Amino acid sequence: MGDETVDGSEGVVPARKKRAVSKKAAAPPAAAPAVNRSDMSWYVLKVQTNRERTIRDALLKRVHGEKLEEFFGEIIIPSERVVDTRSGSQREQDRKLFPGYIMVQMILNDETWYLVRDTGGVGDFAGAAGKPLPMEQHEVDRMLGRAEQQSTAVPKVKIGFAIGDLLKIREGTFENFEGRVEGIDEQSGKVSVLIEIFGRSTPVEIDHWQLESV
């Protein structure tokens, strides 16, 4: 009878009302648990030598493009500051501690593994039989500790000689003397050379830029 009313001896009887149907809003999907930096491990990547910086930048760009930042931490090239005095001028520059390797802090899964391996210039993860192995904490502390220490230390002088090399003194008090390298001080840039003076072997300290290979 719809919404009409009926007259009866007992009075007006209201028509049956339609039951309101309540609709509950669908519950939002549960958010994925956040990834903590402490859940990440450090891995070593073998990369093309002399391309470490461009490969690291390319990897960072891909991580950002794929929106996988939450699965990656730091990507670093362990290095130290040195002073290059070639061409008569001093210039500070980074010297890689482990050429051909990059350290990556990450959560390893199928997606992140493929992203890293598919980046140009990356060879493979360092590990046994191609299986990525996370670094032990003492290895991380040693490598990162050394890199951090070098970054805050006084820059070393880049010296292209080694112990035992035969050198010639180009100028100064002992010009044209020849001798072998006995010691190298990268902090001061001086080289200890063993030369013969009055028939006796005598060590003298010479600035490395005053020396040349024989």
C-alpha positions as CSV (number, residue, x, y, z in Angstrom):
1,M,0.0,0.0,0.0
2,G,3.0,2.2,-0.2
3,D,3.1,5.3,2.0
4,E,-0.7,5.7,2.2
5,T,-2.6,5.6,5.5
6,V,-5.8,3.6,6.3
7,D,-8.8,4.9,8.1
8,G,-10.1,2.5,10.7
9,S,-12.4,2.4,13.7
10,E,-9.4,2.7,15.9
11,G,-8.2,5.8,14.2
12,V,-5.6,6.4,11.6
13,V,-3.0,3.7,11.2
14,P,0.3,4.9,9.9
15,A,1.7,3.0,6.9
16,R,4.8,0.9,7.5
17,K,7.9,2.9,7.0
18,K,10.8,1.8,4.8
19,R,13.8,0.7,6.7
20,A,16.8,2.9,6.1
21,V,19.8,1.0,4.8
22,S,23.0,2.2,6.3
23,K,26.1,1.9,4.2
24,K,29.4,1.6,6.0
25,A,32.4,3.2,4.4
26,A,35.0,0.7,3.2
27,A,38.0,0.6,5.6
28,P,41.2,2.0,4.0
29,P,43.9,-0.5,3.2
30,A,46.4,-1.0,6.0
31,A,49.5,1.0,5.4
32,A,52.7,-0.9,4.7
33,P,55.1,-0.8,7.7
34,A,57.8,1.9,7.4
35,V,61.3,0.8,6.6
36,N,63.8,1.8,9.2
37,R,67.4,2.6,8.4
38,S,68.4,0.1,11.0
39,D,66.8,-2.7,8.9
40,M,69.2,-1.9,6.0
41,S,72.5,-3.7,5.3
42,W,75.6,-2.5,3.6
43,Y,76.7,-4.1,0.3
44,V,79.7,-3.6,-1.9
45,L,79.2,-3.2,-5.6
46,K,81.8,-3.9,-8.2
47,V,81.7,-1.1,-10.8
48,Q,83.8,0.1,-13.7
49,T,87.0,1.8,-12.6
50,N,87.2,5.5,-13.1
51,R,83.4,5.7,-13.4
52,E,82.5,5.4,-9.8
53,R,81.0,8.9,-9.4
54,T,78.8,8.8,-12.6
55,I,77.6,5.3,-11.7
56,R,76.7,6.4,-8.2
57,D,74.8,9.4,-9.6
58,A,73.0,7.2,-12.1
59,L,72.0,4.8,-9.3
60,L,70.6,7.6,-7.2
61,K,68.6,8.9,-10.1
62,R,67.1,5.5,-10.8
63,V,66.2,5.0,-7.1
64,H,64.4,8.4,-7.2
65,G,62.7,7.7,-10.6
66,E,61.4,4.3,-9.4
67,K,60.3,5.8,-6.0
68,L,62.3,3.3,-4.0
69,E,63.9,5.8,-1.7
70,E,62.6,4.1,1.4
71,F,64.6,1.0,0.5
72,F,67.9,2.8,0.1
73,G,70.1,4.7,2.5
74,E,73.6,6.0,1.7
75,I,75.5,5.3,-1.5
76,I,79.1,6.3,-1.1
77,I,82.5,6.1,-2.7
78,P,85.1,5.7,0.1
79,S,87.8,8.4,-0.5
80,E,90.3,10.7,1.1
81,R,91.4,14.2,0.4
82,V,94.8,14.7,-1.1
83,V,96.8,17.7,-2.5
84,D,98.0,17.4,-6.0
85,T,101.0,19.8,-6.6
86,R,101.7,18.9,-10.2
87,S,102.2,21.8,-12.7
88,G,103.6,23.9,-9.8
89,S,100.2,24.6,-8.2
90,Q,98.4,23.0,-5.3
91,R,94.9,21.5,-5.8
92,E,92.9,19.4,-3.4
93,Q,91.1,16.4,-4.8
94,D,89.5,13.1,-3.7
95,R,91.5,9.9,-4.0
96,K,89.4,6.7,-4.0
97,L,90.4,4.3,-1.2
98,F,89.0,1.3,-3.1
99,P,88.9,2.0,-6.9
100,G,86.2,0.1,-8.7
101,Y,83.9,-0.3,-5.7
102,I,80.9,1.5,-4.3
103,M,79.2,0.9,-0.9
104,V,75.4,0.8,-0.9
105,Q,73.1,0.8,2.2
106,M,69.8,-0.9,1.2
107,I,67.0,-3.4,1.8
108,L,67.7,-6.3,-0.6
109,N,64.7,-7.7,-2.4
110,D,63.9,-8.7,-6.0
111,E,63.0,-5.1,-7.0
112,T,66.0,-3.4,-5.5
113,W,68.4,-6.2,-6.7
114,Y,67.2,-5.8,-10.3
115,L,67.4,-1.9,-10.1
116,V,71.0,-2.1,-9.0
117,R,72.1,-4.8,-11.4
118,D,70.4,-3.1,-14.3
119,T,72.2,0.2,-13.7
120,G,74.9,0.8,-16.4
121,G,78.4,0.3,-15.2
122,V,77.5,-2.0,-12.3
123,G,79.2,-5.4,-12.5
124,D,77.8,-7.3,-9.6
125,F,77.4,-7.4,-5.8
126,A,80.5,-8.6,-4.0
127,G,79.8,-12.0,-2.6
128,A,80.3,-15.7,-2.9
129,A,79.3,-17.2,-6.3
130,G,77.3,-14.1,-7.2
131,K,75.1,-14.2,-4.2
132,P,75.0,-10.7,-2.5
133,L,76.5,-10.9,1.0
134,P,75.9,-8.0,3.4
135,M,79.1,-6.6,5.0
136,E,79.9,-7.5,8.6
137,Q,79.5,-4.6,11.0
138,H,83.2,-4.5,11.8
139,E,83.9,-4.2,8.0
140,V,81.4,-1.3,7.7
141,D,83.0,0.5,10.8
142,R,86.5,0.1,9.4
143,M,85.6,1.3,5.9
144,L,83.3,4.1,6.9
145,G,85.4,5.1,9.9
146,R,88.5,5.4,7.7
147,A,86.6,7.4,5.1
148,E,85.1,9.8,7.7
149,Q,88.5,10.2,9.4
150,Q,90.1,11.0,6.1
151,S,87.4,13.6,5.2
152,T,88.2,15.6,8.3
153,A,92.0,15.1,8.3
154,V,94.5,17.5,6.8
155,P,94.7,16.7,3.1
156,K,97.6,14.5,2.1
157,V,100.0,15.4,-0.7
158,K,99.7,13.2,-3.8
159,I,103.2,11.8,-4.4
160,G,104.0,9.7,-7.4
161,F,107.0,7.8,-6.0
162,A,107.4,4.6,-4.0
163,I,109.9,3.3,-1.5
164,G,113.0,2.1,-3.3
165,D,112.5,4.2,-6.4
166,L,115.7,5.7,-7.9
167,L,115.3,9.5,-8.1
168,K,117.3,12.6,-9.2
169,I,117.2,15.9,-7.3
170,R,116.3,18.6,-9.8
171,E,117.2,21.7,-7.8
172,G,118.4,23.0,-4.4
173,T,121.5,22.2,-2.4
174,F,121.7,18.7,-3.7
175,E,120.9,19.4,-7.3
176,N,121.8,16.5,-9.7
177,F,122.4,14.0,-6.8
178,E,120.8,10.7,-7.2
179,G,119.4,8.3,-4.6
180,R,116.7,5.9,-3.6
181,V,113.5,6.7,-1.7
182,E,113.8,5.7,1.9
183,G,110.6,7.3,3.2
184,I,107.6,9.3,2.1
185,D,105.6,11.8,4.3
186,E,102.3,12.6,2.5
187,Q,101.3,15.1,5.1
188,S,104.2,17.4,4.5
189,G,104.9,16.4,0.9
190,K,108.6,15.6,1.7
191,V,110.5,12.5,0.5
192,S,113.5,11.0,2.3
193,V,116.2,10.2,-0.2
194,L,119.4,8.3,0.5
195,I,122.2,10.0,-1.3
196,E,126.0,9.6,-1.1
197,I,127.9,12.5,0.4
198,F,131.7,12.3,0.8
199,G,131.5,8.5,0.3
200,R,128.8,8.0,2.9
201,S,125.1,7.2,2.4
202,T,123.2,10.1,4.0
203,P,119.4,10.5,4.1
204,V,118.1,14.0,3.1
205,E,114.5,15.3,3.1
206,I,113.5,16.8,-0.2
207,D,110.2,18.4,-1.4
208,H,108.6,15.9,-3.7
209,W,108.3,18.5,-6.5
210,Q,112.1,18.8,-6.5
211,L,112.5,15.2,-7.5
212,E,112.2,13.2,-10.8
213,S,112.5,9.6,-11.7
214,V,115.7,8.4,-13.2
